[in-house]
Amino acid sequence: MKVYLLFLLLVLAATTVIFWVERYNDRQVSYWQPTPTPMMHNHTFYFIGLSLVLILFAGLRGDSVGSDTGTYKIYYMHLSSYYEPGFVALQNFFAQHGFSFTSFKVLVSFLTVGPIMFTINKLSPYKFLSVYLFFATYSYFYSFNIMRQYVALAFILVAVYFILWVIKHPIGKYAICLIAIIVTYNFHKSSIVISPLLLLGMIKMSERWQKRMLIIGAILLVCLPPLSAQMLSHIPGMTTILKFFADGDSPFMQNRSGTLRYLLSFVKGGLVFFMLWLANINKASSLAEQYLYRVALILFILYSFKFNAPAFTRIMQYADGLLIFIIPFLLSKIEQKKWRLVLTVGVVGFFFVNLLAGLQMNIGEIAPYHITK
C-alpha cells in the first residue's frame, strides 16, 4: 500500500473514532463562543498534534510530489519574481538566508495547515467532521500542488474568524475584509474571485429574500448546464476580466470535460441547498450566525453554476475550503435530529466518494508519495 494512502487511512480512522465519540449528544451545539473555553474542552492539544503531523507530512514531501512543486523549486533557487509580491518576498527572504527548499515547503505548509486547523478548532461546532472534510474535499492534497492558492485560502478562513470576532463593530469588520482581500491577492491573485464574498456576506437580507435566493439557486442548479468557456466567451469583456487573475498565458479558458466533474458540483450544491433550507436561522440568531448563513448562501449560488473550465474551478476549490466549517455550522442549526443525521450521512458518504475520485485520478500528482532526501 502506498505510504500516502496508509497515512490517510490512519488519520481518517483516528478522526472518525473521535468524531463518533464526540458527535451530537442529542443537543443543540453552542456555536462560536467569543469567550475562551478550557483547552481540553476544545481539543486544542489534538489539533496542535495533528497540525504538526500534517505540516511535516506535506512539507517534507519529495520535490516531485505535487505537479507544481518542481516549478516552485526552480523559482526558489533562482530568486524569481514571477509570482505575486507577498509570496515572492517570503520565498526570496528564505532563499537569500540560506534555507533549503525543503525548509521553505515546511513554512508554506505551516502557513496553510496551521490557519485552517486554528479556524476549525475555533469555529466548527463539529470539529472532527471538519477535519474529515479537510481531507475529503481534497483540500489538504491540493495544497501539495497549488501552494500559493492554499496559503490564500487559509488566510481567508482566518479572516472569517476575525470578522466574527468583531462582527458588532461598524468599521472593524469591513477593515478586516479589505485587509484579507489585499493580503490574499498578494499571495494568489485568483483569490479576487472569492475574497469579496467576505464583503458580500455583510449585506443584510430578510428571511423572505433568503428563501427567494435559495429557490433561484435551486432552479439554476437543476436547469443551468455547466457554465463553460463557450458560454462566457459571448459576454463582452469576460476574457479580459478572467485574465486579470489567471496565471500568465495559461490556457485558462479551455474546457475540462467530464460528467464526473458536473455531478460532483451538482451534488455539493444539492447538499448545501437542503442544509440551508432546514437551518434554523432567523432574526433571533446571533449576528455571527446570520453572517455565516449568508456566506453559505452565496457559496450555494456559486455551486449552482457548476463551473466547468480551468479558470472557474479555482472558485470551486476556494468554495470547498470554506465548506470545511460551513457544513458543520449548517448542520448544527438543523433542529430536526432525523434530518441532521440523514444529511450528515450524505455529507460523509458523498465526500468520501469525492476523495476516492481525487486519489484515483491522482489530482495534483501526489502519488507516489515519498519523503524528500
C-alpha positions as a Markdown table, in Angstrom:
| # | Residue | x | y | z |
|---|---|---|---|---|
| 1 | Met | 0.0 | 0.0 | 0.0 |
| 2 | Lys | 1.3 | 3.4 | -0.9 |
| 3 | Val | 2.7 | 5.4 | 2.0 |
| 4 | Tyr | 0.4 | 8.4 | 1.5 |
| 5 | Leu | -2.7 | 6.2 | 1.4 |
| 6 | Leu | -1.7 | 4.3 | 4.5 |
| 7 | Phe | -1.1 | 7.6 | 6.3 |
| 8 | Leu | -4.5 | 8.9 | 5.1 |
| 9 | Leu | -6.4 | 5.8 | 6.3 |
| 10 | Leu | -4.7 | 6.0 | 9.8 |
| 11 | Val | -5.6 | 9.7 | 10.2 |
| 12 | Leu | -9.2 | 9.2 | 9.0 |
| 13 | Ala | -9.7 | 6.2 | 11.2 |
| 14 | Ala | -8.5 | 8.1 | 14.3 |
| 15 | Thr | -10.5 | 11.1 | 13.4 |
| 16 | Thr | -13.6 | 9.1 | 12.7 |
| 17 | Val | -13.4 | 7.3 | 16.1 |
| 18 | Ile | -13.0 | 10.6 | 18.0 |
| 19 | Phe | -15.8 | 12.2 | 15.9 |
| 20 | Trp | -18.3 | 9.5 | 16.7 |
| 21 | Val | -17.4 | 9.6 | 20.4 |
| 22 | Glu | -17.8 | 13.3 | 20.5 |
| 23 | Arg | -20.7 | 13.7 | 18.0 |
| 24 | Tyr | -24.1 | 15.1 | 18.7 |
| 25 | Asn | -25.1 | 14.1 | 22.3 |
| 26 | Asp | -28.6 | 14.9 | 21.2 |
| 27 | Arg | -28.3 | 18.6 | 22.0 |
| 28 | Gln | -28.1 | 21.8 | 20.1 |
| 29 | Val | -24.5 | 22.8 | 19.6 |
| 30 | Ser | -23.5 | 26.1 | 21.0 |
| 31 | Tyr | -21.9 | 27.8 | 18.0 |
| 32 | Trp | -18.8 | 30.0 | 18.1 |
| 33 | Gln | -18.4 | 31.5 | 21.5 |
| 34 | Pro | -16.3 | 34.7 | 21.7 |
| 35 | Thr | -15.2 | 33.9 | 25.2 |
| 36 | Pro | -12.3 | 31.5 | 25.8 |
| 37 | Thr | -13.1 | 27.8 | 26.6 |
| 38 | Pro | -10.9 | 25.3 | 28.5 |
| 39 | Met | -8.1 | 23.8 | 26.5 |
| 40 | Met | -9.2 | 20.2 | 26.8 |
| 41 | His | -12.8 | 21.0 | 26.1 |
| 42 | Asn | -12.0 | 22.4 | 22.6 |
| 43 | His | -9.4 | 19.7 | 21.8 |
| 44 | Thr | -6.6 | 22.2 | 21.4 |
| 45 | Phe | -3.9 | 19.6 | 22.1 |
| 46 | Tyr | -5.3 | 17.2 | 19.5 |
| 47 | Phe | -5.3 | 20.0 | 16.9 |
| 48 | Ile | -1.7 | 21.1 | 17.7 |
| 49 | Gly | -0.5 | 17.5 | 17.4 |
| 50 | Leu | -2.5 | 16.8 | 14.2 |
| 51 | Ser | -1.3 | 20.1 | 12.7 |
| 52 | Leu | 2.4 | 19.2 | 13.3 |
| 53 | Val | 1.9 | 15.8 | 11.6 |
| 54 | Leu | 0.2 | 17.3 | 8.6 |
| 55 | Ile | 2.7 | 20.2 | 8.3 |
| 56 | Leu | 5.6 | 17.8 | 8.3 |
| 57 | Phe | 3.9 | 15.3 | 6.0 |
| 58 | Ala | 3.3 | 18.0 | 3.4 |
| 59 | Gly | 6.5 | 20.0 | 3.9 |
| 60 | Leu | 8.9 | 17.0 | 3.8 |
| 61 | Arg | 7.4 | 15.6 | 0.7 |
| 62 | Gly | 9.7 | 14.9 | -2.3 |
| 63 | Asp | 10.2 | 17.6 | -4.9 |
| 64 | Ser | 8.3 | 15.5 | -7.4 |
| 65 | Val | 5.2 | 15.2 | -5.2 |
| 66 | Gly | 2.8 | 17.8 | -6.5 |
| 67 | Ser | 2.7 | 18.7 | -10.1 |
| 68 | Asp | 3.8 | 22.3 | -9.5 |
| 69 | Thr | 6.4 | 21.6 | -6.7 |
| 70 | Gly | 9.3 | 21.2 | -9.2 |
| 71 | Thr | 8.5 | 24.6 | -10.7 |
| 72 | Tyr | 8.3 | 26.2 | -7.3 |
| 73 | Lys | 11.8 | 24.8 | -6.6 |
| 74 | Ile | 13.3 | 26.2 | -9.8 |
| 75 | Tyr | 11.9 | 29.7 | -9.0 |
| 76 | Tyr | 13.1 | 29.4 | -5.4 |
| 77 | Met | 16.6 | 28.5 | -6.4 |
| 78 | His | 16.8 | 31.4 | -8.9 |
| 79 | Leu | 15.1 | 34.0 | -6.7 |
| 80 | Ser | 12.5 | 34.5 | -9.3 |
| 81 | Ser | 10.0 | 37.4 | -9.1 |
| 82 | Tyr | 7.4 | 35.7 | -11.3 |
| 83 | Tyr | 4.8 | 35.1 | -8.5 |
| 84 | Glu | 2.7 | 37.6 | -6.5 |
| 85 | Pro | 4.7 | 40.1 | -4.4 |
| 86 | Gly | 3.7 | 38.6 | -1.0 |
| 87 | Phe | 4.8 | 35.1 | -1.9 |
| 88 | Val | 7.9 | 36.3 | -3.7 |
| 89 | Ala | 9.0 | 38.3 | -0.6 |
| 90 | Leu | 8.6 | 35.3 | 1.6 |
| 91 | Gln | 10.3 | 33.0 | -1.0 |
| 92 | Asn | 13.3 | 35.3 | -1.6 |
| 93 | Phe | 13.8 | 36.1 | 2.1 |
| 94 | Phe | 14.2 | 32.4 | 2.9 |
| 95 | Ala | 16.4 | 31.7 | -0.2 |
| 96 | Gln | 18.7 | 34.6 | 0.5 |
| 97 | His | 19.2 | 33.5 | 4.1 |
| 98 | Gly | 20.4 | 30.1 | 3.0 |
| 99 | Phe | 17.4 | 28.0 | 3.9 |
| 100 | Ser | 16.8 | 24.9 | 1.8 |
| 101 | Phe | 13.7 | 24.5 | -0.4 |
| 102 | Thr | 12.5 | 21.8 | 1.9 |
| 103 | Ser | 12.6 | 24.3 | 4.8 |
| 104 | Phe | 10.5 | 26.6 | 2.6 |
| 105 | Lys | 8.0 | 23.8 | 1.9 |
| 106 | Val | 7.6 | 23.3 | 5.6 |
| 107 | Leu | 7.0 | 27.0 | 6.1 |
| 108 | Val | 4.3 | 27.1 | 3.3 |
| 109 | Ser | 2.7 | 24.0 | 4.8 |
| 110 | Phe | 2.7 | 25.8 | 8.2 |
| 111 | Leu | 1.0 | 28.8 | 6.7 |
| 112 | Thr | -1.6 | 26.5 | 5.1 |
| 113 | Val | -2.4 | 23.8 | 7.7 |
| 114 | Gly | -1.9 | 26.0 | 10.8 |
| 115 | Pro | -4.5 | 28.6 | 10.0 |
| 116 | Ile | -7.0 | 26.0 | 8.7 |
| 117 | Met | -6.7 | 23.9 | 11.8 |
| 118 | Phe | -6.9 | 27.0 | 14.0 |
| 119 | Thr | -10.1 | 28.1 | 12.3 |
| 120 | Ile | -11.6 | 24.6 | 12.6 |
| 121 | Asn | -10.9 | 24.5 | 16.3 |
| 122 | Lys | -12.3 | 27.9 | 16.9 |
| 123 | Leu | -15.3 | 27.9 | 14.5 |
| 124 | Ser | -16.6 | 24.4 | 13.8 |
| 125 | Pro | -19.3 | 23.0 | 16.1 |
| 126 | Tyr | -18.4 | 19.5 | 14.9 |
| 127 | Lys | -14.7 | 19.8 | 14.8 |
| 128 | Phe | -13.9 | 16.3 | 13.7 |
| 129 | Leu | -16.3 | 16.4 | 10.9 |
| 130 | Ser | -14.4 | 19.5 | 9.7 |
| 131 | Val | -11.1 | 17.6 | 10.0 |
| 132 | Tyr | -12.6 | 14.8 | 7.8 |
| 133 | Leu | -13.8 | 17.4 | 5.3 |
| 134 | Phe | -10.3 | 18.9 | 5.2 |
| 135 | Phe | -9.2 | 15.6 | 3.6 |
| 136 | Ala | -12.4 | 14.6 | 1.8 |
| 137 | Thr | -12.8 | 17.9 | -0.1 |
| 138 | Tyr | -9.2 | 17.1 | -1.3 |
| 139 | Ser | -8.1 | 20.5 | 0.1 |
| 140 | Tyr | -5.1 | 19.1 | 2.0 |
| 141 | Phe | -3.8 | 17.3 | -1.1 |
| 142 | Tyr | -4.4 | 20.3 | -3.4 |
| 143 | Ser | -2.1 | 22.2 | -1.1 |
| 144 | Phe | 0.8 | 20.0 | -2.2 |
| 145 | Asn | 0.3 | 21.4 | -5.7 |
| 146 | Ile | -1.2 | 24.9 | -5.8 |
| 147 | Met | 0.8 | 26.2 | -2.8 |
| 148 | Arg | 0.1 | 29.9 | -3.2 |
| 149 | Gln | -3.6 | 29.5 | -3.6 |
| 150 | Tyr | -4.0 | 27.4 | -0.5 |
| 151 | Val | -2.0 | 29.9 | 1.6 |
| 152 | Ala | -4.5 | 32.5 | 0.3 |
| 153 | Leu | -7.4 | 30.2 | 1.3 |
| 154 | Ala | -6.0 | 29.7 | 4.8 |
| 155 | Phe | -5.8 | 33.5 | 5.3 |
| 156 | Ile | -9.4 | 33.8 | 4.1 |
| 157 | Leu | -10.6 | 31.3 | 6.7 |
| 158 | Val | -8.7 | 33.1 | 9.4 |
| 159 | Ala | -10.2 | 36.4 | 8.2 |
| 160 | Val | -13.7 | 34.9 | 8.7 |
| 161 | Tyr | -12.8 | 34.1 | 12.3 |
| 162 | Phe | -11.7 | 37.7 | 13.0 |
| 163 | Ile | -14.7 | 39.1 | 11.2 |
| 164 | Leu | -16.9 | 37.1 | 13.5 |
| 165 | Trp | -14.9 | 38.3 | 16.5 |
| 166 | Val | -15.6 | 42.0 | 15.6 |
| 167 | Ile | -19.0 | 41.4 | 13.8 |
| 168 | Lys | -20.7 | 44.1 | 16.0 |
| 169 | His | -18.0 | 46.7 | 15.2 |
| 170 | Pro | -19.4 | 49.0 | 12.5 |
| 171 | Ile | -15.9 | 49.6 | 10.9 |
| 172 | Gly | -13.7 | 46.8 | 12.1 |
| 173 | Lys | -15.5 | 44.1 | 10.2 |
| 174 | Tyr | -15.1 | 45.9 | 6.9 |
| 175 | Ala | -11.5 | 46.7 | 7.7 |
| 176 | Ile | -10.7 | 43.0 | 8.2 |
| 177 | Cys | -12.5 | 42.2 | 4.9 |
| 178 | Leu | -10.4 | 44.7 | 3.0 |
| 179 | Ile | -7.1 | 43.6 | 4.6 |
| 180 | Ala | -8.0 | 40.0 | 3.7 |
| 181 | Ile | -8.7 | 40.9 | 0.1 |
| 182 | Ile | -5.4 | 42.7 | -0.2 |
| 183 | Val | -3.2 | 40.1 | 1.6 |
| 184 | Thr | -4.7 | 37.1 | -0.2 |
| 185 | Tyr | -4.4 | 38.8 | -3.6 |
| 186 | Asn | -0.7 | 39.3 | -2.9 |
| 187 | Phe | -0.3 | 35.5 | -2.4 |
| 188 | His | -2.5 | 34.3 | -5.3 |
| 189 | Lys | -4.4 | 36.7 | -7.5 |
| 190 | Ser | -7.2 | 34.2 | -8.1 |
| 191 | Ser | -8.4 | 34.9 | -4.6 |
| 192 | Ile | -10.1 | 38.0 | -6.0 |
| 193 | Val | -12.9 | 35.8 | -7.3 |
| 194 | Ile | -13.8 | 34.6 | -3.8 |
| 195 | Ser | -12.4 | 37.0 | -1.1 |
| 196 | Pro | -15.0 | 39.7 | -1.9 |
| 197 | Leu | -17.5 | 37.1 | -0.7 |
| 198 | Leu | -16.5 | 38.3 | 2.8 |
| 199 | Leu | -17.9 | 41.7 | 2.0 |
| 200 | Leu | -21.0 | 40.4 | 0.2 |
| 201 | Gly | -21.8 | 38.4 | 3.4 |
| 202 | Met | -22.2 | 41.8 | 5.2 |
| 203 | Ile | -25.3 | 42.6 | 3.1 |
| 204 | Lys | -28.3 | 42.0 | 5.3 |
| 205 | Met | -31.4 | 40.4 | 3.8 |
| 206 | Ser | -34.8 | 39.3 | 5.1 |
| 207 | Glu | -35.8 | 35.7 | 5.6 |
| 208 | Arg | -38.1 | 36.1 | 2.6 |
| 209 | Trp | -35.3 | 37.2 | 0.3 |
| 210 | Gln | -33.1 | 34.4 | 1.6 |
| 211 | Lys | -35.7 | 31.9 | 0.6 |
| 212 | Arg | -36.1 | 33.5 | -2.8 |
| 213 | Met | -32.4 | 33.3 | -3.4 |
| 214 | Leu | -32.5 | 29.6 | -2.4 |
| 215 | Ile | -35.3 | 28.9 | -4.9 |
| 216 | Ile | -33.5 | 30.8 | -7.6 |
| 217 | Gly | -30.3 | 28.9 | -6.9 |
| 218 | Ala | -32.1 | 25.6 | -6.9 |
| 219 | Ile | -33.6 | 26.4 | -10.4 |
| 220 | Leu | -30.1 | 27.3 | -11.7 |
| 221 | Leu | -28.7 | 24.1 | -10.1 |
| 222 | Val | -31.2 | 21.9 | -11.9 |
| 223 | Cys | -31.7 | 23.7 | -15.2 |
| 224 | Leu | -28.5 | 25.5 | -16.0 |
| 225 | Pro | -25.9 | 23.4 | -17.9 |
| 226 | Pro | -22.3 | 23.6 | -16.6 |
| 227 | Leu | -21.0 | 27.1 | -17.1 |
| 228 | Ser | -18.3 | 26.7 | -19.6 |
| 229 | Ala | -15.8 | 28.9 | -21.6 |
| 230 | Gln | -18.0 | 28.8 | -24.7 |
| 231 | Met | -21.0 | 30.3 | -22.8 |
| 232 | Leu | -18.9 | 33.1 | -21.2 |
| 233 | Ser | -17.0 | 33.9 | -24.4 |
| 234 | His | -20.1 | 35.6 | -25.7 |
| 235 | Ile | -20.2 | 38.1 | -22.8 |
| 236 | Pro | -18.2 | 41.3 | -23.8 |
| 237 | Gly | -15.1 | 41.8 | -21.7 |
| 238 | Met | -15.3 | 38.5 | -19.9 |
| 239 | Thr | -12.0 | 37.2 | -21.3 |
| 240 | Thr | -10.2 | 40.4 | -20.1 |
| 241 | Ile | -11.7 | 40.1 | -16.6 |
| 242 | Leu | -10.6 | 36.5 | -16.3 |
| 243 | Lys | -7.1 | 37.2 | -17.5 |
| 244 | Phe | -6.9 | 39.6 | -14.6 |
| 245 | Phe | -6.4 | 36.7 | -12.2 |
| 246 | Ala | -5.1 | 33.9 | -14.5 |
| 247 | Asp | -1.5 | 32.8 | -14.3 |
| 248 | Gly | 0.5 | 34.2 | -17.2 |
| 249 | Asp | -0.6 | 32.9 | -20.6 |
| 250 | Ser | -2.0 | 29.6 | -19.4 |
| 251 | Pro | -4.9 | 28.2 | -21.4 |
| 252 | Phe | -7.4 | 29.1 | -18.7 |
| 253 | Met | -10.4 | 29.4 | -20.9 |
| 254 | Gln | -10.4 | 25.9 | -22.3 |
| 255 | Asn | -13.0 | 23.4 | -21.1 |
| 256 | Arg | -12.5 | 20.5 | -18.7 |
| 257 | Ser | -14.9 | 17.9 | -19.9 |
| 258 | Gly | -16.3 | 15.1 | -17.8 |
| 259 | Thr | -19.6 | 14.0 | -16.4 |
| 260 | Leu | -17.9 | 13.3 | -13.0 |
| 261 | Arg | -17.0 | 17.0 | -12.6 |
| 262 | Tyr | -20.5 | 18.1 | -13.3 |
| 263 | Leu | -22.0 | 15.5 | -10.9 |
| 264 | Leu | -19.7 | 16.5 | -8.1 |
| 265 | Ser | -20.7 | 20.2 | -8.3 |
| 266 | Phe | -24.4 | 19.2 | -8.7 |
| 267 | Val | -24.4 | 17.0 | -5.5 |
| 268 | Lys | -22.4 | 19.5 | -3.5 |
| 269 | Gly | -24.9 | 22.2 | -4.4 |
| 270 | Gly | -27.8 | 19.9 | -3.6 |
| 271 | Leu | -26.4 | 19.1 | -0.1 |
| 272 | Val | -25.8 | 22.7 | 0.7 |
| 273 | Phe | -29.3 | 23.6 | -0.5 |
| 274 | Phe | -31.0 | 21.2 | 1.9 |
| 275 | Met | -28.9 | 22.3 | 4.8 |
| 276 | Leu | -29.7 | 26.0 | 4.1 |
| 277 | Trp | -33.4 | 25.2 | 3.7 |
| 278 | Leu | -33.6 | 23.3 | 7.0 |
| 279 | Ala | -31.2 | 25.5 | 9.1 |
| 280 | Asn | -33.0 | 27.5 | 11.8 |
| 281 | Ile | -31.6 | 31.0 | 11.2 |
| 282 | Asn | -33.9 | 33.9 | 12.0 |
| 283 | Lys | -34.0 | 37.4 | 13.5 |
| 284 | Ala | -33.2 | 36.0 | 16.9 |
| 285 | Ser | -30.0 | 34.3 | 15.7 |
| 286 | Ser | -26.7 | 36.0 | 16.5 |
| 287 | Leu | -25.0 | 38.3 | 14.0 |
| 288 | Ala | -22.2 | 35.7 | 13.6 |
| 289 | Glu | -24.7 | 33.0 | 12.6 |
| 290 | Gln | -26.6 | 35.3 | 10.3 |
| 291 | Tyr | -23.3 | 36.3 | 8.6 |
| 292 | Leu | -22.2 | 32.7 | 8.1 |
| 293 | Tyr | -25.6 | 31.8 | 6.7 |
| 294 | Arg | -25.3 | 34.5 | 4.1 |
| 295 | Val | -21.8 | 33.3 | 3.2 |
| 296 | Ala | -23.1 | 29.8 | 2.8 |
| 297 | Leu | -26.0 | 31.1 | 0.6 |
| 298 | Ile | -23.5 | 32.8 | -1.7 |
| 299 | Leu | -21.5 | 29.6 | -1.9 |
| 300 | Phe | -24.6 | 27.7 | -2.9 |
| 301 | Ile | -25.3 | 30.2 | -5.7 |
| 302 | Leu | -21.7 | 29.6 | -6.9 |
| 303 | Tyr | -22.2 | 25.8 | -6.9 |
| 304 | Ser | -25.4 | 26.2 | -8.9 |
| 305 | Phe | -23.4 | 27.5 | -11.9 |
| 306 | Lys | -21.5 | 24.2 | -12.0 |
| 307 | Phe | -18.3 | 25.9 | -13.3 |
| 308 | Asn | -16.5 | 23.6 | -15.8 |
| 309 | Ala | -13.4 | 25.4 | -17.1 |
| 310 | Pro | -10.0 | 25.7 | -15.6 |
| 311 | Ala | -10.3 | 29.4 | -14.6 |
| 312 | Phe | -13.5 | 28.8 | -12.8 |
| 313 | Thr | -12.6 | 25.6 | -11.0 |
| 314 | Arg | -10.4 | 27.8 | -8.8 |
| 315 | Ile | -13.7 | 29.3 | -7.5 |
| 316 | Met | -14.8 | 25.7 | -6.6 |
| 317 | Gln | -11.5 | 25.0 | -4.8 |
| 318 | Tyr | -11.9 | 28.1 | -2.6 |
| 319 | Ala | -15.6 | 27.2 | -2.0 |
| 320 | Asp | -14.7 | 23.6 | -1.0 |
| 321 | Gly | -12.2 | 25.1 | 1.5 |
| 322 | Leu | -14.9 | 27.2 | 3.1 |
| 323 | Leu | -17.2 | 24.2 | 3.3 |
| 324 | Ile | -14.8 | 22.7 | 5.8 |
| 325 | Phe | -16.6 | 24.6 | 8.6 |
| 326 | Ile | -19.7 | 26.0 | 6.8 |
| 327 | Ile | -21.2 | 22.4 | 6.5 |
| 328 | Pro | -20.8 | 21.7 | 10.3 |
| 329 | Phe | -22.2 | 25.1 | 11.1 |
| 330 | Leu | -25.3 | 24.5 | 8.9 |
| 331 | Leu | -25.8 | 21.0 | 10.4 |
| 332 | Ser | -25.7 | 22.4 | 13.9 |
| 333 | Lys | -28.5 | 24.8 | 13.0 |
| 334 | Ile | -30.9 | 22.0 | 11.9 |
| 335 | Glu | -33.2 | 21.2 | 14.8 |
| 336 | Gln | -34.7 | 18.0 | 13.5 |
| 337 | Lys | -32.5 | 15.2 | 14.6 |
| 338 | Lys | -33.6 | 12.9 | 11.8 |
| 339 | Trp | -32.7 | 15.4 | 9.0 |
| 340 | Arg | -29.4 | 16.2 | 10.7 |
| 341 | Leu | -28.5 | 12.6 | 10.7 |
| 342 | Val | -29.6 | 12.0 | 7.1 |
| 343 | Leu | -27.6 | 15.0 | 5.8 |
| 344 | Thr | -24.5 | 14.1 | 7.9 |
| 345 | Val | -24.5 | 10.6 | 6.4 |
| 346 | Gly | -25.0 | 12.1 | 3.0 |
| 347 | Val | -22.1 | 14.5 | 3.5 |
| 348 | Val | -19.7 | 11.8 | 4.8 |
| 349 | Gly | -20.6 | 9.4 | 2.1 |
| 350 | Phe | -20.5 | 11.9 | -0.8 |
| 351 | Phe | -17.2 | 13.5 | 0.2 |
| 352 | Phe | -15.7 | 10.0 | 0.7 |
| 353 | Val | -16.5 | 9.3 | -3.0 |
| 354 | Asn | -15.1 | 12.8 | -3.8 |
| 355 | Leu | -11.9 | 11.9 | -2.0 |
| 356 | Leu | -11.6 | 8.5 | -3.7 |
| 357 | Ala | -12.1 | 10.1 | -7.1 |
| 358 | Gly | -9.3 | 12.6 | -6.5 |
| 359 | Leu | -6.9 | 9.9 | -5.3 |
| 360 | Gln | -7.9 | 7.6 | -8.2 |
| 361 | Met | -7.2 | 10.4 | -10.8 |
| 362 | Asn | -4.1 | 11.4 | -8.8 |
| 363 | Ile | -5.1 | 15.1 | -9.0 |
| 364 | Gly | -2.1 | 17.3 | -8.3 |
| 365 | Glu | 0.2 | 14.3 | -8.9 |
| 366 | Ile | 0.6 | 13.5 | -5.2 |
| 367 | Ala | 1.3 | 9.8 | -5.8 |
| 368 | Pro | 3.6 | 8.0 | -5.4 |
| 369 | Tyr | 4.3 | 10.0 | -2.2 |
| 370 | His | 7.9 | 10.0 | -0.9 |
| 371 | Ile | 9.9 | 11.9 | 1.6 |
| 372 | Thr | 12.5 | 14.4 | 0.4 |
| 373 | Lys | 16.1 | 13.4 | 0.5 |
